[in-house]
Amino acid sequence: MTDADAVLSALRPVLDGLAATFGGNCEVVLHDYRRPEGSVVAVAGEVTGRAAGGSMSELGLSLLKQGRDARDQINYLTRTPAGRVIKASTMLLRDRDGEVFGALCVNLDVTDLRHAAVLLGELAAVTALPDATTTFTNDVGQLIRAVVAEEELKLGRPVSRMTRAERLDLFRALDERGLFALQKAVPEVAAALGISRASAYNHLAEIRS
């Protein structure tokens, strides 16, 4: 038995425990990349319809091609053919020489959670405006998070992975709601997007030019 075979054999019992921990919306897939046409060794849970004996995905082929330079892909978003939004992580398995021979993948269906987040954000956004300025600023933060969540859902990717053009579109949406006329709105947007305040002010100037 090779080292790769030993690792795959040891991981098989782990799949059911991981899937059970995250519940019915979770699927855990074990891949043996040495057999690309039938790389799926075992599956626990059902989210994407994967089954033992299934082939590698495009992502798997890309990672395998990268060889030792390949890196784990954590918490990326993808969609099923039926349109379900999946938060996935692909953790690579390597032999003692550092060569990739397989992967442990966790797929979590977050479609309903994301819709619920948008709904909660919208509910928060339509509450009556408070009298105090500081409290009003907090409400602006709720409005911003609601809009960001909506745009993230439309794009099908996390805010942290938005392109510059997508961030500008988001700034336009916020500006149309009049949020940038309110105190501390720009820093709130910058914090929500994970960018600097200077970048946020530059984006605002660009969409208004």
ZIQUIGI-V602627 format. One record per run of one state. SS is the DSSP state (hx for helix, st for strand, lp for the rest). FROM is the first residue (numbers start at 1). TO is the last residue. Records with the same first field share a line. If there is no record, write none. Layout:
SS = FROM-TO / FROM-TO
//
This chain:
lp = 1-2 / 23-25 / 33-35 / 39-39 / 45-57 / 70-72 / 80-84 / 95-99 / 110-110 / 126-132 / 156-158 / 162-163 / 177-178 / 182-184 / 194-196 / 209-209
hx = 3-22 / 36-38 / 58-69 / 111-125 / 133-155 / 159-161 / 164-176 / 179-181 / 185-193 / 197-208
st = 26-32 / 40-44 / 73-79 / 85-94 / 100-109
//
